[in-house]
């Protein structure tokens, strides 16, 4: 689709009825950064280690 | 061309929401795109969403753009997928969860309850309503 080469991703989204806004993207960025923060918490690190052990079969589970 | 890093996995509910013109999903994907990253679409989720997707054109736009990558189920991962599916009542959701673990990224969903027993709760980004 050659005409797409000149459109930004946001313009492509708008062409199918998804009109993103600067404020909406700022909120989306905040959501992503908050998720990053949560994933670095000690609880998240412990949960990941337990999950990996379960997936690799090295943890018999509860 | 170098492949973009996957920052976020869209599960079936998030793909469906995008196909129904969810602004919340669109804005998150747009932000990921601005950061020169991509969203991952697990193939099983894509197939499941495609059964009921309201608008194929939106999915096609996403699939043709470098902001999205379709993720295969690797045969060598079958044991991990089996283990993951023991805690999640949907094979497609289990594949999304496994991709999240493999890629150390996040999962976007409007059905966070699906993942309650997955051990991934810190990596879930919940959309504000069922399927938007």
Backbone of each chain as ProteinMPNN parsed JSONL, in Angstrom:
{"seq_chain_A": "XXXXXXXXXXXXXXXXXXXXXXXXXXXXXXXXXXXXXXXXXXXXXXXXXXXXXXXXXXXXXX", "coords_chain_A": {"N_chain_A": [[0.842, -1.197, 0.0], [1.249, 1.772, -1.132], [0.503, 4.399, -0.378], [0.51, 4.336, 2.359], [3.113, 4.639, 3.138], [3.73, 7.252, 3.518], [2.294, 8.013, 5.647], [2.084, 8.652, 9.127], [2.208, 6.452, 12.015], [0.193, 7.146, 13.801], [-1.493, 8.529, 12.125], [-2.269, 6.494, 10.462], [-3.726, 4.971, 12.293], [-5.771, 6.782, 12.777], [-6.981, 6.723, 10.327], [-8.459, 4.448, 10.455], [-10.325, 4.99, 12.305], [-9.374, 5.344, 14.921], [-8.552, 7.693, 17.009], [-5.921, 9.01, 18.311], [-4.698, 10.983, 21.037], [-2.535, 13.622, 22.251], [-2.675, 13.896, 25.018], [-3.866, 11.489, 25.716], [-1.825, 9.741, 24.973], [0.134, 10.555, 26.726], [-0.963, 9.672, 29.092], [-0.968, 6.947, 28.547], [1.76, 6.484, 28.461], [2.395, 6.929, 31.126], [1.056, 4.783, 32.286], [2.537, 2.651, 31.27], [5.066, 3.181, 32.383], [4.463, 2.909, 35.07], [3.883, 0.206, 35.164], [6.395, -0.842, 34.616], [7.71, -0.048, 36.91], [6.309, -1.519, 38.877], [7.086, -4.072, 38.113], [9.652, -4.213, 38.96], [9.6, -4.51, 41.628], [10.348, -6.133, 44.795], [8.517, -8.208, 45.294], [7.583, -8.817, 42.748], [9.924, -9.723, 41.552], [10.44, -12.011, 43.064], [8.148, -13.469, 42.432], [8.539, -13.899, 39.717], [10.816, -15.527, 39.749], [9.788, -17.778, 41.042], [7.857, -18.532, 39.219], [9.395, -19.137, 36.95], [10.788, -21.335, 37.944], [8.686, -23.107, 38.256], [7.837, -23.411, 35.593], [10.055, -24.594, 34.487], [10.047, -26.936, 35.698], [11.39, -27.347, 38.066], [10.313, -26.777, 40.425], [8.168, -28.245, 42.618], [5.739, -27.184, 43.255], [2.828, -25.99, 45.184]], "CA_chain_A": [[0.0, 0.0, 0.0], [2.211, 2.861, -1.184], [0.099, 5.634, 0.307], [0.806, 4.213, 3.775], [4.5, 4.969, 3.419], [3.839, 8.656, 3.9], [1.466, 8.273, 6.829], [2.617, 8.231, 10.417], [1.388, 5.398, 12.617], [-1.013, 7.772, 14.358], [-2.392, 8.838, 11.0], [-2.845, 5.205, 10.044], [-4.777, 4.644, 13.263], [-6.898, 7.695, 12.541], [-7.666, 6.32, 9.093], [-9.401, 3.359, 10.769], [-11.246, 5.435, 13.352], [-8.773, 5.415, 16.262], [-7.953, 9.029, 17.019], [-5.137, 9.149, 19.542], [-4.419, 12.373, 21.397], [-1.297, 13.798, 23.016], [-2.984, 13.631, 26.416], [-4.061, 10.045, 25.847], [-0.517, 9.087, 24.897], [0.842, 10.853, 27.972], [-1.509, 8.739, 30.087], [-0.49, 5.598, 28.201], [3.169, 6.435, 28.876], [2.386, 6.806, 32.588], [0.642, 3.403, 32.589], [3.667, 1.772, 30.949], [6.137, 3.4, 33.363], [4.003, 2.336, 36.343], [4.04, -1.251, 35.049], [7.835, -1.111, 34.766], [8.035, 0.13, 38.333], [5.766, -2.686, 39.591], [7.814, -5.29, 37.764], [10.961, -4.197, 39.631], [9.415, -4.658, 43.074], [10.836, -7.43, 45.302], [7.468, -9.232, 45.137], [7.556, -9.221, 41.34], [11.138, -10.495, 41.278], [10.22, -13.327, 43.678], [7.103, -14.165, 41.663], [9.132, -14.34, 38.455], [11.704, -16.662, 40.034], [8.936, -18.943, 41.328], [7.208, -18.93, 37.963], [10.404, -19.802, 36.095], [11.053, -22.656, 38.523], [7.535, -23.97, 37.939], [7.823, -23.698, 34.153], [11.191, -25.48, 34.161], [9.85, -28.217, 36.386], [12.274, -27.505, 39.212], [9.532, -26.477, 41.62], [7.028, -29.169, 42.634], [4.491, -26.456, 43.476], [2.309, -26.061, 46.554]], "C_chain_A": [[0.878, 1.249, 0.0], [1.806, 4.101, -0.417], [0.409, 5.587, 1.794], [2.215, 4.662, 4.123], [4.658, 6.41, 3.889], [3.03, 8.977, 5.153], [2.209, 7.843, 8.09], [1.709, 7.141, 10.98], [0.094, 5.984, 13.179], [-2.014, 8.126, 13.256], [-3.034, 7.565, 10.452], [-3.981, 4.804, 10.978], [-6.012, 5.52, 13.024], [-7.692, 7.273, 11.306], [-8.636, 5.159, 9.321], [-10.224, 3.696, 12.021], [-10.7, 5.475, 14.756], [-7.973, 6.712, 16.339], [-7.207, 9.242, 18.335], [-4.844, 10.633, 19.773], [-3.12, 12.437, 22.198], [-1.544, 13.478, 24.487], [-3.186, 12.129, 26.652], [-2.738, 9.301, 25.821], [0.312, 9.364, 26.156], [0.352, 9.9, 29.073], [-1.03, 7.311, 29.825], [0.958, 5.432, 28.653], [3.26, 6.238, 30.39], [2.005, 5.382, 33.004], [1.82, 2.441, 32.36], [4.786, 1.926, 31.985], [5.748, 2.81, 34.722], [4.157, 0.817, 36.322], [5.51, -1.631, 35.203], [8.236, -1.057, 36.233], [7.567, -1.088, 39.135], [6.616, -3.921, 39.35], [9.19, -5.353, 38.432], [10.833, -4.398, 41.146], [9.939, -6.026, 43.519], [9.807, -8.541, 45.119], [7.448, -9.75, 43.699], [8.775, -10.074, 40.996], [10.989, -11.91, 41.846], [9.202, -14.132, 42.866], [7.671, -14.69, 40.355], [10.033, -15.565, 38.682], [10.876, -17.926, 40.279], [8.281, -19.456, 40.052], [8.192, -19.663, 37.057], [10.701, -21.2, 36.612], [9.917, -23.619, 38.184], [7.552, -24.379, 36.472], [8.944, -24.676, 33.765], [11.09, -26.816, 34.898], [10.765, -28.433, 37.554], [11.575, -27.183, 40.517], [8.306, -27.393, 41.615], [5.696, -28.474, 42.866], [3.97, -26.662, 44.872], [1.843, -27.459, 46.901]], "O_chain_A": [[1.22, 1.738, 1.077], [2.66, 4.791, 0.139], [0.557, 6.626, 2.437], [2.49, 5.025, 5.267], [5.62, 6.739, 4.583], [3.083, 10.099, 5.658], [2.874, 6.807, 8.115], [0.597, 6.927, 10.497], [-0.974, 5.385, 13.047], [-3.226, 8.03, 13.446], [-4.192, 7.567, 10.034], [-5.044, 4.363, 10.541], [-7.146, 5.043, 13.067], [-8.91, 7.44, 11.247], [-9.52, 4.907, 8.503], [-10.744, 2.81, 12.698], [-11.467, 5.625, 15.707], [-6.868, 6.813, 15.807], [-7.805, 9.61, 19.346], [-4.755, 11.422, 18.833], [-2.667, 11.434, 22.749], [-0.703, 12.852, 25.132], [-2.733, 11.577, 27.655], [-2.55, 8.337, 26.563], [1.091, 8.519, 26.596], [1.14, 9.393, 29.872], [-0.726, 6.564, 30.755], [1.341, 4.379, 29.163], [4.096, 5.476, 30.876], [2.564, 4.84, 33.958], [2.06, 1.536, 33.16], [5.382, 0.939, 32.416], [6.596, 2.277, 35.438], [4.514, 0.21, 37.332], [5.831, -2.629, 35.848], [8.991, -1.896, 36.726], [8.308, -1.624, 39.958], [6.843, -4.719, 40.26], [9.82, -6.41, 38.469], [11.837, -4.449, 41.857], [9.973, -6.968, 42.727], [10.167, -9.681, 44.826], [7.316, -10.95, 43.458], [8.668, -11.037, 40.236], [11.362, -12.887, 41.198], [9.381, -15.33, 42.643], [7.332, -15.792, 39.926], [10.009, -16.515, 37.901], [11.213, -19.004, 39.791], [8.168, -20.663, 39.838], [7.855, -20.69, 36.468], [10.849, -22.141, 35.831], [10.148, -24.786, 37.867], [7.313, -25.54, 36.14], [8.796, -25.475, 32.84], [11.933, -27.7, 34.739], [10.925, -29.564, 38.011], [12.166, -27.299, 41.591], [7.489, -27.32, 40.697], [4.64, -29.083, 42.699], [4.558, -27.397, 45.665], [1.378, -27.695, 48.016]]}, "seq_chain_B": "XXXXXXXXXXXXXXXXXXXXXXXXXXXXXXXXXXXXXXXXXXXXXXXXXXXXXXXXXXXXXXXXXXXXXXXXXXXXXXXXXXXXXXXXXXXXXXXXXXXXXXXXXXXXXXXXXXXXXXXXXXXXXXXXXXXX", "coords_chain_B": {"N_chain_B": [[16.589, -5.164, 7.968], [16.505, -4.282, 11.357], [14.825, -6.048, 13.871], [12.258, -4.787, 15.945], [12.329, -4.38, 19.546], [10.117, -6.288, 21.617], [7.708, -4.907, 23.571], [5.294, -5.201, 24.788], [2.657, -7.523, 25.191], [-0.263, -8.302, 23.421], [-3.196, -9.765, 24.415], [-5.945, -12.014, 23.55], [-8.287, -10.561, 24.24], [-7.396, -7.917, 24.196], [-6.574, -7.63, 21.562], [-9.026, -7.963, 20.283], [-10.304, -5.721, 21.334], [-8.808, -3.687, 20.164], [-9.48, -4.139, 17.49], [-12.038, -3.306, 17.591], [-11.806, -0.635, 17.671], [-10.748, 0.477, 20.043], [-9.769, 3.199, 21.908], [-8.084, 3.265, 24.082], [-6.389, 1.04, 23.757], [-5.302, 1.724, 21.289], [-3.884, 4.074, 21.926], [-1.945, 3.151, 23.683], [-0.502, 1.374, 22.04], [0.391, 3.197, 20.149], [2.071, 4.762, 21.714], [4.02, 2.861, 22.394], [5.001, 2.415, 19.847], [6.109, 4.964, 19.362], [8.291, 4.766, 21.002], [9.974, 3.275, 19.584], [9.58, 0.557, 19.787], [7.747, -2.567, 19.842], [4.513, -4.2, 19.751], [3.581, -7.498, 20.729], [1.831, -10.086, 19.112], [0.474, -12.906, 20.017], [0.162, -15.881, 18.16], [-1.96, -17.674, 18.655], [-3.748, -16.105, 20.076], [-4.341, -14.215, 18.191], [-5.656, -15.76, 16.276], [-7.867, -16.562, 17.794], [-9.054, -14.075, 18.385], [-9.668, -13.273, 15.861], [-11.869, -14.715, 15.157], [-14.052, -13.323, 16.051], [-13.56, -10.713, 15.562], [-14.436, -7.37, 15.004], [-13.651, -5.614, 13.029], [-11.767, -6.189, 10.39], [-10.055, -4.618, 8.938], [-8.722, -2.887, 10.675], [-7.145, -4.682, 12.099], [-5.53, -5.571, 10.013], [-4.116, -3.252, 9.329], [-2.551, -3.003, 11.608], [-1.128, -5.414, 11.536], [0.426, -5.101, 9.302], [2.24, -3.226, 10.021], [5.387, -2.171, 11.45], [5.159, -1.828, 14.12], [3.973, -3.972, 15.242], [4.32, -7.456, 15.931], [3.835, -10.766, 14.971], [3.724, -13.546, 17.059], [5.014, -16.744, 17.137], [4.045, -20.038, 18.326], [6.464, -21.895, 19.754], [7.67, -25.094, 19.0], [9.564, -26.24, 20.651], [8.943, -25.205, 23.06], [6.889, -26.529, 24.244], [6.559, -27.872, 26.692], [6.768, -25.873, 28.641], [4.604, -24.341, 27.895], [2.556, -26.108, 28.414], [2.837, -26.31, 31.185], [2.281, -23.676, 31.927], [-0.344, -23.46, 31.066], [-1.643, -24.932, 32.915], [-2.334, -23.264, 34.947], [-3.957, -21.405, 33.845], [-7.031, -20.833, 32.342], [-7.207, -20.954, 29.515], [-5.849, -21.691, 26.458], [-4.836, -19.921, 24.577], [-4.492, -17.615, 26.135], [-2.603, -18.622, 27.896], [-0.466, -18.927, 26.155], [0.043, -16.264, 25.598], [0.831, -15.428, 28.11], [3.143, -16.968, 28.433], [4.764, -15.904, 26.43], [5.102, -13.399, 27.504], [6.687, -13.984, 29.709], [8.972, -15.09, 28.442], [9.907, -12.931, 26.944], [10.266, -11.014, 28.784], [8.408, -8.94, 29.193], [5.339, -7.066, 29.133], [1.787, -7.639, 29.616], [-1.135, -6.848, 27.922], [-4.497, -6.626, 28.666], [-8.067, -7.108, 28.805], [-9.086, -8.883, 30.446], [-8.026, -9.485, 33.145], [-8.43, -11.289, 35.188], [-8.091, -13.783, 34.15], [-5.443, -14.347, 34.446], [-4.897, -14.606, 37.069], [-3.831, -16.726, 38.562], [-1.398, -17.097, 37.46], [1.084, -16.2, 38.242], [2.016, -13.925, 37.21], [1.038, -11.464, 37.865], [2.132, -8.956, 38.41], [2.93, -8.074, 35.997], [0.848, -7.437, 34.44], [-1.168, -5.331, 32.512], [-4.091, -3.827, 32.868], [-6.935, -3.292, 30.913], [-9.552, -0.799, 30.869], [-12.245, -2.112, 30.778], [-14.428, -4.889, 30.003], [-13.396, -6.09, 27.019], [-13.608, -3.583, 26.029]], "CA_chain_B": [[16.054, -4.253, 8.974], [16.548, -4.87, 12.681], [13.509, -6.193, 14.461], [12.069, -3.988, 17.148], [12.075, -5.147, 20.768], [8.701, -6.406, 22.007], [7.526, -4.278, 24.887], [3.969, -5.486, 25.337], [1.892, -8.569, 24.503], [-1.722, -8.122, 23.394], [-3.89, -11.057, 24.414], [-7.144, -12.043, 22.693], [-9.226, -9.474, 24.569], [-6.808, -6.64, 23.769], [-6.629, -7.601, 20.085], [-10.436, -7.703, 19.955], [-10.606, -4.321, 21.66], [-8.203, -2.858, 19.104], [-10.279, -4.308, 16.267], [-13.287, -2.548, 17.796], [-11.432, 0.791, 17.722], [-10.487, 0.948, 21.404], [-8.805, 4.295, 21.985], [-7.084, 2.921, 25.11], [-5.393, 0.153, 23.141], [-4.616, 2.497, 20.247], [-2.919, 5.019, 22.511], [-0.796, 2.408, 24.233], [0.32, 0.898, 20.909], [1.02, 4.383, 19.575], [3.188, 5.138, 22.598], [5.059, 1.836, 22.188], [5.592, 2.724, 18.541], [6.951, 6.163, 19.512], [9.508, 4.373, 21.697], [10.674, 2.376, 18.641], [9.386, -0.826, 20.202], [6.604, -3.183, 19.165], [3.653, -5.08, 20.538], [3.575, -8.871, 20.232], [0.506, -10.692, 18.969], [0.629, -14.365, 19.978], [-0.64, -16.369, 17.039], [-3.207, -18.279, 19.131], [-4.646, -14.99, 20.438], [-4.773, -13.607, 16.93], [-6.655, -16.673, 15.693], [-9.07, -16.505, 18.626], [-9.682, -12.757, 18.2], [-10.117, -13.175, 14.469], [-13.198, -15.341, 15.038], [-15.13, -12.385, 16.372], [-13.104, -9.33, 15.382], [-15.451, -6.58, 14.315], [-13.115, -4.878, 11.895], [-10.525, -6.798, 9.898], [-9.164, -3.595, 8.383], [-7.852, -2.397, 11.751], [-6.132, -5.715, 12.351], [-4.594, -5.584, 8.878], [-3.245, -2.08, 9.486], [-1.592, -3.32, 12.669], [-0.266, -6.531, 11.128], [1.355, -4.666, 8.247], [3.147, -2.193, 10.527], [6.48, -2.706, 12.268], [4.796, -1.688, 15.534], [3.415, -5.239, 15.725], [4.971, -8.682, 15.478], [3.099, -11.986, 15.322], [4.616, -14.452, 17.781], [4.689, -18.165, 16.974], [4.237, -20.986, 19.419], [7.605, -22.722, 19.362], [7.514, -26.5, 19.381], [10.486, -26.549, 21.752], [8.392, -24.624, 24.297], [5.595, -27.141, 24.565], [6.441, -28.221, 28.119], [6.503, -24.634, 29.374], [3.223, -23.943, 27.589], [1.69, -27.034, 29.163], [2.901, -25.922, 32.601], [1.587, -22.395, 32.08], [-1.785, -23.627, 30.857], [-2.228, -25.551, 34.107], [-2.851, -22.215, 35.83], [-4.743, -20.433, 33.068], [-8.073, -21.616, 31.675], [-7.299, -20.644, 28.084], [-4.544, -21.971, 25.849], [-4.343, -18.683, 23.953], [-4.0, -16.751, 27.217], [-1.358, -19.229, 28.393], [0.607, -18.607, 25.201], [0.365, -14.846, 25.809], [1.581, -15.354, 29.372], [4.482, -17.532, 28.22], [5.518, -14.901, 25.656], [5.433, -12.327, 28.451], [7.827, -14.469, 30.49], [10.14, -15.245, 27.558], [10.392, -11.635, 26.442], [10.363, -10.108, 29.946], [7.655, -7.727, 28.86], [4.069, -6.896, 29.835], [0.642, -8.159, 28.877], [-2.292, -5.951, 27.933], [-5.697, -7.474, 28.632], [-9.262, -6.649, 29.518], [-9.516, -10.018, 31.274], [-6.901, -9.772, 34.043], [-8.738, -12.424, 36.059], [-7.577, -15.003, 33.507], [-4.031, -14.539, 34.797], [-4.793, -14.471, 38.526], [-3.005, -17.8, 39.136], [-0.27, -17.324, 36.546], [2.348, -15.714, 38.781], [2.416, -12.792, 36.371], [0.135, -10.343, 38.128], [2.857, -7.671, 38.39], [3.229, -7.711, 34.613], [-0.413, -7.262, 33.716], [-1.737, -3.997, 32.362], [-5.517, -4.105, 32.646], [-7.743, -2.295, 30.201], [-10.677, -0.437, 31.702], [-13.562, -2.741, 30.724], [-14.35, -6.107, 29.217], [-13.344, -5.915, 25.554], [-13.868, -2.177, 25.676]], "C_chain_B": [[16.016, -4.962, 10.336], [15.139, -4.91, 13.271], [13.4, -5.365, 15.735], [11.916, -4.882, 18.382], [10.571, -5.169, 21.077], [8.563, -5.87, 23.429], [6.273, -4.786, 25.586], [3.319, -6.584, 24.502], [0.406, -8.201, 24.551], [-2.362, -9.503, 23.411], [-5.17, -10.947, 23.57], [-8.058, -10.85, 22.959], [-8.692, -8.124, 24.108], [-6.82, -6.522, 22.24], [-8.06, -7.312, 19.633], [-10.776, -6.237, 20.205], [-10.029, -3.397, 20.592], [-9.052, -2.93, 17.835], [-11.604, -3.566, 16.36], [-12.999, -1.072, 18.054], [-11.252, 1.318, 19.139], [-9.422, 2.039, 21.39], [-7.718, 3.968, 23.013], [-5.99, 2.04, 24.526], [-4.597, 0.922, 22.087], [-3.559, 3.415, 20.819], [-1.715, 4.3, 23.098], [0.094, 1.907, 23.092], [1.052, 2.074, 20.279], [2.225, 4.811, 20.405], [4.34, 4.145, 22.454], [5.776, 2.095, 20.864], [6.517, 3.942, 18.618], [8.279, 5.827, 20.186], [10.315, 3.369, 20.869], [10.647, 0.927, 19.115], [8.152, -1.363, 19.471], [5.738, -3.926, 20.17], [3.694, -6.467, 19.898], [2.157, -9.409, 20.201], [0.695, -12.209, 18.9], [-0.327, -14.968, 18.948], [-1.962, -16.983, 17.501], [-4.231, -17.198, 19.519], [-5.199, -14.339, 19.175], [-5.866, -14.455, 16.277], [-7.967, -16.568, 16.466], [-9.809, -15.177, 18.411], [-10.291, -12.641, 16.815], [-11.49, -13.798, 14.26], [-14.299, -14.312, 15.188], [-14.742, -10.931, 16.099], [-14.078, -8.547, 14.515], [-14.899, -5.962, 13.031], [-11.761, -5.437, 11.472], [-9.54, -5.743, 9.427], [-8.215, -3.065, 9.456], [-6.758, -3.416, 12.051], [-5.091, -5.724, 11.235], [-3.614, -4.42, 8.958], [-2.144, -2.386, 10.499], [-0.603, -4.389, 12.206], [0.758, -6.113, 10.079], [2.407, -3.687, 8.767], [4.223, -2.818, 11.423], [6.23, -2.524, 13.763], [4.193, -2.967, 16.1], [4.166, -6.416, 15.121], [4.11, -9.87, 15.898], [4.095, -12.985, 15.913], [4.135, -15.896, 17.633], [4.696, -18.888, 18.313], [5.382, -21.893, 18.987], [7.428, -24.154, 19.875], [8.386, -26.835, 20.585], [9.979, -26.017, 23.099], [7.162, -25.374, 24.803], [5.459, -27.48, 26.043], [6.115, -26.988, 28.968], [5.061, -24.164, 29.138], [2.24, -24.835, 28.348], [1.665, -26.64, 30.638], [2.131, -24.62, 32.832], [0.081, -22.58, 31.962], [-2.452, -24.333, 32.04], [-2.817, -24.499, 35.043], [-3.736, -21.206, 35.129], [-5.756, -21.198, 32.229], [-8.263, -21.255, 30.206], [-5.922, -20.866, 27.488], [-3.962, -20.714, 25.204], [-3.782, -17.745, 25.015], [-2.7, -17.303, 27.795], [-0.204, -18.915, 27.448], [1.017, -17.142, 25.317], [1.205, -14.688, 27.076], [3.006, -15.872, 29.182], [5.354, -16.557, 27.415], [5.961, -13.756, 26.561], [6.65, -12.715, 29.302], [9.08, -14.501, 29.622], [10.763, -13.897, 27.195], [10.559, -10.604, 27.554], [9.626, -8.801, 29.675], [6.34, -7.72, 29.641], [2.929, -7.433, 28.973], [-0.545, -7.206, 29.039], [-3.546, -6.803, 27.757], [-6.882, -6.761, 29.257], [-9.837, -7.787, 30.365], [-8.407, -10.398, 32.25], [-7.15, -10.982, 34.945], [-8.241, -13.755, 35.483], [-6.192, -15.369, 34.032], [-3.802, -14.549, 36.308], [-3.871, -15.521, 39.144], [-1.74, -18.053, 38.317], [1.08, -16.982, 37.153], [2.857, -14.498, 38.034], [1.69, -11.503, 36.718], [0.842, -8.982, 38.083], [3.128, -7.2, 36.961], [1.974, -7.511, 33.765], [-0.816, -5.791, 33.68], [-3.197, -4.209, 31.964], [-6.186, -2.948, 31.917], [-8.989, -2.008, 31.029], [-11.989, -1.157, 31.442], [-13.464, -3.967, 29.877], [-14.451, -5.811, 27.723], [-13.672, -4.501, 25.1], [-15.236, -1.959, 25.098]], "O_chain_B": [[15.551, -6.097, 10.444], [14.375, -3.948, 13.184], [14.355, -5.265, 16.505], [11.432, -6.009, 18.278], [9.857, -4.197, 20.829], [9.226, -6.335, 24.356], [6.196, -4.801, 26.814], [3.412, -6.586, 23.274], [-0.114, -7.832, 25.604], [-2.105, -10.321, 22.527], [-5.433, -9.912, 22.957], [-8.544, -10.208, 22.028], [-9.467, -7.272, 23.673], [-7.048, -5.441, 21.697], [-8.283, -6.518, 18.719], [-11.448, -5.595, 19.398], [-10.681, -2.444, 20.166], [-9.311, -1.914, 17.19], [-12.217, -3.236, 15.345], [-13.841, -0.35, 18.588], [-11.566, 2.476, 19.414], [-8.307, 1.822, 20.915], [-6.561, 4.35, 22.834], [-4.804, 2.266, 24.77], [-3.376, 0.792, 22.001], [-2.463, 3.529, 20.269], [-0.59, 4.793, 23.015], [1.317, 2.01, 23.176], [2.221, 1.949, 19.914], [3.267, 5.178, 19.863], [5.503, 4.545, 22.399], [7.001, 2.005, 20.778], [7.587, 3.948, 18.009], [9.277, 6.516, 19.973], [11.215, 2.703, 21.38], [11.584, 0.168, 18.87], [7.591, -0.698, 18.6], [6.165, -4.237, 21.281], [3.824, -6.595, 18.68], [1.382, -9.215, 21.137], [1.037, -12.742, 17.844], [-1.497, -14.59, 18.887], [-2.978, -16.835, 16.822], [-5.432, -17.368, 19.309], [-6.37, -13.964, 19.109], [-6.867, -13.931, 15.789], [-9.043, -16.495, 15.872], [-11.032, -15.155, 18.273], [-11.314, -11.982, 16.63], [-12.195, -13.459, 13.309], [-15.344, -14.403, 14.545], [-15.52, -10.02, 16.379], [-14.488, -8.995, 13.445], [-15.631, -5.811, 12.053], [-10.742, -5.188, 12.116], [-8.328, -5.943, 9.505], [-7.039, -2.823, 9.182], [-5.594, -3.059, 12.234], [-3.897, -5.87, 11.499], [-2.424, -4.583, 8.686], [-0.973, -2.075, 10.283], [0.599, -4.287, 12.449], [1.832, -6.706, 9.982], [3.352, -3.35, 8.054], [4.002, -3.846, 12.062], [7.005, -3.014, 14.584], [3.927, -3.049, 17.299], [4.591, -6.381, 13.966], [3.702, -9.964, 17.056], [5.159, -13.235, 15.348], [2.995, -16.221, 17.965], [5.27, -18.417, 19.294], [5.284, -22.582, 17.971], [7.082, -24.378, 21.034], [7.989, -27.624, 21.443], [10.529, -26.348, 24.149], [6.471, -24.894, 25.701], [4.364, -27.388, 26.597], [5.299, -27.049, 29.888], [4.395, -23.662, 30.043], [1.221, -24.366, 28.855], [0.607, -26.636, 31.268], [1.412, -24.487, 33.823], [-0.685, -21.932, 32.675], [-3.678, -24.334, 32.155], [-3.7, -24.805, 35.844], [-4.213, -20.256, 35.749], [-5.388, -22.109, 31.487], [-9.392, -21.257, 29.715], [-4.938, -20.294, 27.957], [-2.758, -20.469, 25.27], [-2.722, -17.148, 24.824], [-1.799, -16.54, 28.144], [0.915, -18.663, 27.896], [2.19, -16.808, 25.156], [2.163, -13.916, 27.109], [3.959, -15.292, 29.703], [6.544, -16.409, 27.693], [7.055, -13.213, 26.404], [7.522, -11.89, 29.576], [10.13, -13.996, 30.021], [11.985, -13.751, 27.147], [10.945, -9.462, 27.301], [10.151, -7.71, 29.899], [6.258, -8.32, 30.713], [3.082, -7.651, 27.771], [-0.902, -6.816, 30.151], [-3.646, -7.596, 26.821], [-6.718, -5.912, 30.133], [-10.927, -7.672, 30.925], [-7.896, -11.517, 32.193], [-6.207, -11.623, 35.409], [-8.002, -14.716, 36.214], [-5.813, -16.54, 34.061], [-2.662, -14.506, 36.772], [-3.2, -15.245, 40.138], [-1.093, -19.09, 38.461], [2.114, -17.418, 36.647], [4.005, -14.089, 38.21], [1.724, -10.546, 35.943], [0.22, -7.971, 37.756], [3.515, -6.051, 36.747], [2.038, -7.428, 32.539], [-0.801, -5.104, 34.701], [-3.498, -4.702, 30.877], [-6.014, -1.782, 32.272], [-9.438, -2.857, 31.8], [-12.938, -0.642, 32.034], [-12.521, -4.103, 29.097], [-15.479, -5.336, 27.24], [-13.975, -4.263, 23.931], [-15.589, -0.831, 24.757]]}, "name": "protein", "num_of_chains": 2, "seq": "XXXXXXXXXXXXXXXXXXXXXXXXXXXXXXXXXXXXXXXXXXXXXXXXXXXXXXXXXXXXXXXXXXXXXXXXXXXXXXXXXXXXXXXXXXXXXXXXXXXXXXXXXXXXXXXXXXXXXXXXXXXXXXXXXXXXXXXXXXXXXXXXXXXXXXXXXXXXXXXXXXXXXXXXXXXXXXXXXXXXXXXXXXXXXXXXXX"}
